[in-house]
Amino acid sequence: MAIIEIKHLKKTFGQNEVLHDINASFEKGEIVSILGSSGSGKSTMLRCINLLEEPTSGEILYNGEDVTKKGYDVIKYREEVGMVFQQFNLFDNLDVLNNCMVGQTTVLKRSKTEAEKVAIENLTKVGMDAFIHAKPSQLSGGQKQRVSIARALSMNPQVLLFDEPTSALDPEMVGEVLKTIKDLAHTGLTMIIVTHEVEFAREVSDRVIFMDKGVIAESGTPDEILVNPKEERTREFLKRVLG
């Protein structure tokens, strides 16, 4: 059974329908990259999966249960479906260690001792354990993003959503974040990654989805989509981004 399944998802903002009848499913442990031009609906779809945007209609099933239904435990769901944002979303007043502990102690009700242990394990995993007492303002963009990945991992999610995790970074910092994500791939975590890094998507993904104008234009293996796309609009997009 798919860990996440989207059925007939629509999202409108005012008169503007941004997502038109989206159907997709994601298997446990699968790494899926979502590509497409700006405005194609990629980030909106991701934000709907995490219920940061409320779907206009349709269903989002997590382990077979519709998370959009009234009375569904959204807080519990967000513990298990974590999100890494473009803009890091770290707490500026907390040091690195406490940024990775606060969700664990407040939401998961872990003891400080346990939360600290888990935080340090995950900061070590992303190569940021030397910076535990630094404040976000003292870090580079790439370092902040690695901390936000460690923070998400510290909640023990089943699924991790990445919303263009490198788009706010200087070019020289992109590599370190992509390497961090690559190291997490195939560790059992389900990862859905909205990205414009085509080479990275080819290397890391089990599957690539290409979105255009609010629909899934095509979906398949990295080779099917990035080497032999069926759709003319996919070919045009790749020509643009790959020059």
VENSULJO-V676439 format. One record per residue. N is the residue number from 1. RES is the residue in one letter. PSI is psi in whole degrees, 0 to 359 (999 if undefined). D_LAST is the distance of its C-alpha to the last C-alpha in whole Angstrom. Layout:
N/RES/PSI/D_LAST
N/RES/PSI/D_LAST
//
This chain:
1/M/141/39
2/A/145/36
3/I/323/36
4/I/132/34
5/E/132/34
6/I/128/33
7/K/120/35
8/H/44/34
9/L/128/33
10/K/146/33
11/K/124/32
12/T/144/33
13/F/107/33
14/G/235/36
15/Q/351/35
16/N/112/31
17/E/110/30
18/V/327/27
19/L/128/28
20/H/106/29
21/D/61/31
22/I/130/29
23/N/126/30
24/A/154/29
25/S/153/31
26/F/124/30
27/E/156/33
28/K/130/34
29/G/359/32
30/E/145/29
31/I/116/26
32/V/127/24
33/S/141/20
34/I/119/19
35/L/162/16
36/G/162/15
37/S/166/14
38/S/138/17
39/G/6/20
40/S/350/20
41/G/4/23
42/K/306/22
43/S/325/24
44/T/318/27
45/M/316/27
46/L/317/27
47/R/331/30
48/C/319/32
49/I/319/32
50/N/2/33
51/L/22/35
52/L/332/34
53/E/137/34
54/E/122/36
55/P/142/35
56/T/318/37
57/S/170/38
58/G/179/37
59/E/148/38
60/I/111/36
61/L/132/38
62/Y/117/38
63/N/41/40
64/G/355/42
65/E/136/43
66/D/113/41
67/V/349/41
68/T/353/41
69/K/145/44
70/K/135/47
71/G/353/49
72/Y/142/46
73/D/91/46
74/V/325/42
75/I/315/43
76/K/317/44
77/Y/315/40
78/R/336/38
79/E/323/40
80/E/341/39
81/V/94/35
82/G/165/34
83/M/137/31
84/V/122/29
85/F/163/27
86/Q/317/25
87/Q/22/27
88/F/313/29
89/N/39/33
90/L/157/35
91/F/115/38
92/D/334/39
93/N/352/42
94/L/148/42
95/D/175/41
96/V/314/39
97/L/313/42
98/N/330/43
99/N/324/40
100/C/350/39
101/M/330/43
102/V/318/44
103/G/323/42
104/Q/317/44
105/T/324/48
106/T/318/47
107/V/311/46
108/L/352/46
109/K/34/50
110/R/155/49
111/S/158/52
112/K/319/50
113/T/314/51
114/E/317/49
115/A/320/46
116/E/318/46
117/K/313/46
118/V/317/43
119/A/315/41
120/I/321/42
121/E/314/41
122/N/326/37
123/L/326/37
124/T/318/37
125/K/323/35
126/V/10/32
127/G/28/33
128/M/16/35
129/D/339/38
130/A/351/39
131/F/22/38
132/I/333/41
133/H/4/43
134/A/150/40
135/K/154/39
136/P/324/36
137/S/342/36
138/Q/0/36
139/L/155/33
140/S/167/29
141/G/317/27
142/G/321/26
143/Q/319/30
144/K/318/30
145/Q/324/28
146/R/324/29
147/V/319/33
148/S/332/32
149/I/316/31
150/A/320/34
151/R/314/36
152/A/317/34
153/L/329/35
154/S/345/39
155/M/5/40
156/N/53/39
157/P/157/37
158/Q/329/36
159/V/138/33
160/L/124/30
161/L/131/28
162/F/119/25
163/D/96/24
164/E/63/20
165/P/348/22
166/T/1/20
167/S/339/19
168/A/7/22
169/L/150/21
170/D/147/20
171/P/323/17
172/E/348/20
173/M/349/22
174/V/316/19
175/G/318/20
176/E/324/24
177/V/318/24
178/L/322/21
179/K/318/24
180/T/315/26
181/I/319/25
182/K/320/24
183/D/334/28
184/L/339/29
185/A/144/28
186/H/31/30
187/T/8/33
188/G/344/34
189/L/136/33
190/T/129/31
191/M/128/28
192/I/117/26
193/I/112/22
194/V/121/20
195/T/158/17
196/H/10/13
197/E/93/13
198/V/317/12
199/E/318/13
200/F/315/16
201/A/320/17
202/R/319/16
203/E/322/19
204/V/339/21
205/S/148/22
206/D/329/24
207/R/148/23
208/V/134/20
209/I/131/20
210/F/123/18
211/M/146/19
212/D/128/19
213/K/44/21
214/G/9/24
215/V/161/24
216/I/110/23
217/A/317/21
218/E/160/21
219/S/137/22
220/G/193/22
221/T/161/22
222/P/320/18
223/D/318/18
224/E/318/19
225/I/321/16
226/L/340/13
227/V/316/14
228/N/62/16
229/P/145/16
230/K/325/19
231/E/137/18
232/E/321/16
233/R/331/15
234/T/317/14
235/R/319/11
236/E/317/10
237/F/313/10
238/L/322/8
239/K/318/5
240/R/310/5
241/V/331/6
242/L/357/4
243/G/999/0
//
